[in-house]
Amino acid sequence: MARIGFERLAHAYPGGGGYALKPMDMVWEDAGAYALLGPSGCGKTTLLNIVSGLLRPSEGRVLFGAADVTALPTERRNVAQVFQFPVVYDTMTVRENLAFPLRNRGVPAAAARGRVEYVARLLGLTRDLDRPARNLGADEKQKISLGRGLVRNDVAAILFDEPLTVIDPNLKWELRSRLKELHREVPVTMIYVTHDQTEALTFADRVAVMSEGEVVQMGTPEALFERPAHTFVGHFIGSPGMNLLPCAVEGRQALLPGGLHVTLPHAYPALSGQVELGIRPEFATLADEGLPVTIRRLEDLGRRRIARLELAGRPFAATLPEGMPVPAEPRLLLQPAQLHVYAGGRLMPGEA
Ligand SMILES: Nc1ncnc2c1ncn2[C@@H]1O[C@H](COP(=O)(O)OP(=O)(O)OP(=O)(O)O)[C@@H](O)[C@H]1O
């Protein structure tokens, strides 16, 4: 198990035109469950491959504990990897597949047996243990791959690269919770790459949200929801994402187009770059008093209703409280503590 550190780490692919991963310093604590979350092309796989040793970074250092592993190949890093598609020996039984990484490390047969059966139980593979792997379907085969990644508990880290891609949607939820359960029982550092926010937020204690080669925020799922450090995080996390309105800020007042004023929870100094006011739809509700808005349409999302509005000439999403009829003259209430100010995309702290 290891704490993983990045020191001035960056990567530019030869002939790739600039950084695929911009310079970063970061520490992932030993035994943490981390996710790398972001859209296609943001640099998740590049960072994961640097951790696994598949890719040598063009700048900076990678540390496992105190050891500099930057130049070490994968086989000398003691990491387990689970990829998008199953990596399974068809000629072996499920049991032999799961035991393979242990046998390779010389783990005694009795200890290996217990561990294999434990992991098989966790992944729902017990009944298949003595079947040849080749007779199984894609879901089952990917479960074997997951099992082979999870079976050793002496690894520095287990790296998952979009491991549930081929899994049937109904099974995904179940496997996610099993992985989480396993992490609680065997606290190994786990790093999980995905573009799916539900997967990242349910699996990880801490999520690194990436955009354009940069980790724009590393935080708990709660922090990403309540205090997005970057407008990208506000927008990318949540459904619908955070509302962002261009504005000017003077002290404790945000001035929106059309002459509307919003009182902020803090005062702000003079800000440069594009200034935006951010608030999540969950903290903006239709009410009898507040800012004047126009309702464009309503969306019923099952447990809640979202009103698509126009505020200061811009689209805006808010919550229509349960049981509230659609108001004839709709007004919008914004929870003051949930108002955030961004300049150049970054969250501004405000004055104490
Ligand atoms: N071998 C390569 N040579 C040149 N450029 C590359 C190479 N691999 C990736 N890139 C570029 O680096 C950037 C980051 O790619 P990366 O694969 O790390 O992103 P990602 O977030 O994992 O995306 P995806 O989810 O699509 O795999 C992209 O712009 C990509 O085009």
The ligand as a Gaussian input file, in Angstrom:
#p B3LYP/6-31G(d) Opt

LIG

0 1
 N       -0.202000       8.568000     -27.682000
 C       -0.633000       9.819000     -27.816000
 N       -0.005000      10.679000     -28.636000
 C       -0.434000      11.962000     -28.761000
 N       -1.474000      12.473000     -28.085000
 C       -2.138000      11.668000     -27.238000
 C       -1.760000      10.303000     -27.059000
 N       -2.601000       9.739000     -26.152000
 C       -3.468000      10.719000     -25.786000
 N       -3.194000      11.863000     -26.438000
 C       -3.896000      13.158000     -26.270000
 O       -3.760000      13.551000     -24.925000
 C       -4.961000      14.124000     -24.437000
 C       -5.452000      13.375000     -23.202000
 O       -5.809000      12.052000     -23.589000
 P       -6.261000      10.925000     -22.551000
 O       -6.413000       9.652000     -23.317000
 O       -5.346000      10.934000     -21.384000
 O       -7.685000      11.473000     -22.102000
 P       -8.879000      10.704000     -21.393000
 O       -9.472000      11.682000     -20.455000
 O       -8.388000       9.425000     -20.804000
 O       -9.873000      10.421000     -22.577000
 P      -10.708000       9.092000     -22.907000
 O      -11.756000       8.991000     -21.825000
 O      -11.275000       9.382000     -24.254000
 O       -9.720000       7.953000     -22.892000
 C       -5.947000      14.094000     -25.596000
 O       -5.918000      15.342000     -26.229000
 C       -5.391000      13.015000     -26.499000
 O       -5.712000      13.265000     -27.846000

